[in-house]
Amino acid sequence: MYNDFFGFREAPFTIAPDPRYLYLSERHKEALAHLLYGLSGQGGFVVLTGEVGTGKTTLCRRFLEEIPEHVDIALVFNPRVSARELLASICRELGLPEVKGHSIMEMIHRLNDYLLKAHAEGRHTLVVIDEAQNLSVEVLEQVRLLTNLETSEKKLLQIALIGQPELAALLDSPRLRQLSQRITARYHLDRLNRHETFNYIAYRLSVAGQRGTIFSRRALAAVYRHSRGIPRLINLICDRSLLGAYTRDSVTVDAATVHRAAREIRGGGRARFSRLASFLPKSPQLKLGLSVFLFTVTAAMLVMGMTGGVAEPEPGIAVDTVQPLPSAAPLSAARAQDGPTFREIELITEPAETQQDPQATQDVKLALDSLRPETSRKQAFEALFEAWGHEYRSDEHGQACAYGGNRGLGCLERQGSWRSLAVLDLPAVLRLINPRGEAVSVALLSLEPDRAYLKVGNEGQWYPREAVEAVWFGHYALLWRLPPWESPLIEPDSTQDRELWLDRALTEADNARSMVSEGAHADLGQRVAAFQRQEGLMADGIAGPLTIIRLTHYLGRPVPRLSEGSDDEPMSSTALSDAFSG
């Protein structure tokens, strides 16, 4: 109804779990990282819990978008079923022909045959169960048994359980202690804080095509107070507030409009007054005394309000005359047409000189305006392969990761920051948001402390990092050189022994850091874990992609660098730890 009035392409505060509208707060980034880390493991369970409305389902949809192409997915959105019905749903999602009358054991045998065949083809299988708190103990036990399907090398099935806090309590019960021991990653998604709420609102407005500043600062504060940082409630309150402003023919939402919208969503204040009335004294004399006291307090509050003692009306008090506070740092005329980005709202209390250059941000948006999601991704990967010395053409060579795998290069997709990219020191493909709210891709080919060199379409240019940050929310993909035991370029009979390669690489890393190498006197897993601690990585003793990338740098293998031409020493362990602390 109000989209044309405010200049939106679509409603910005729908409660549908659209991944485009997922604002990645620090806790959402952590939750996504836990899910992706669990996926990179060798089977078992990944558990994500969170209160109702905190964005678990939307995050799940985003997680599914991040999953590599070699992973097969089975989604279960209605887990209030029996064990047999759950198995049938999983088989159906994986494309297995449905045969009525099969017993649970027969279905498990068919699933095992499918998983073995997928494993032989280099594929991985993931089962995602949403609203998992509705699973019974018996069904969860059957799900646990599915993780027994394995080869001598690895588990064949990864299972992600997503649900409300009751799920965590259920998994901690003594009857499910065996399942609990197989959880490789778990995370509880909490509500947003005040600044994250402001950023969340601005981000959704920007994706929908925001024109101008719509919510005043006091209105944003009121939204946070009423919603308590729960995204679903933020959406409901903001949607109703926009409707209220539209009916009053106002292009600005003030705090009073938000208060009224929140009351309408709660169903008004009558129910709360009825509950309060049950606690009032029954004696007429006490009622009269209480009334006089309340009248005195109310009069004092009104006097404080008229003298500036109250900065903003409390929830539930409709005051139509409340005006927005002046902005701490006025936006330029050109910027005001598009409205502040979520980054500017986050910094709204900071001094003006710390805010990003509006014109630089506008230049980045202008460069992205001509990009389209699918085309830009192909162009970005073509530029990425060119940096590695390969002439990749998506129309001829097919999927980028498959093309890279045949040339000894692996694909890595993660959520991170500039510091994460600086640590890995490899060219990357960044996913940015263009002015139409679409996710488009550009190639990051060089990185300096205050600027980044991007290949946008076919044009390369330096941009300020803060300007890029306004449209980048942490997603990146990169290529990395596979170790000898995984590379198809090395014949099996000449493949270097994995332990020998790791021993040499760890020794080189110790020498570079002037540390005493323990060599053969220490367990290899312990040495890998010690290296990971020094690099600020998760110290699990497993040589995964991040560990191999860092070891390859110490070996001096020829790879393209973001810091090409820089004489800087490798980042300190403190800086590395900071970069991956999220």
FENDA-V640855 format. One record per helix or strand. SS is the DSSP state (h for helix, s for strand). FROM is the first residue (numbers start at 0). TO is the last residue. Records with the same first field share a line. If there is no record, write none. Layout:
SS: FROM-TO, FROM-TO
This chain:
h: 2-5, 18-20, 25-38, 55-65, 82-92, 103-119, 131-133, 136-145, 164-170, 173-179, 193-207, 216-226, 230-246, 254-265, 269-276, 283-305, 332-335, 341-345, 351-353, 357-367, 372-386, 393-396, 399-404, 417-423, 464-468, 491-493, 497-511, 518-520, 523-534, 544-554, 572-578
s: 43-49, 70-75, 123-128, 149-149, 154-154, 156-162, 182-188, 214-214, 252-252, 408-414, 427-432, 438-446, 450-455, 458-463, 471-480
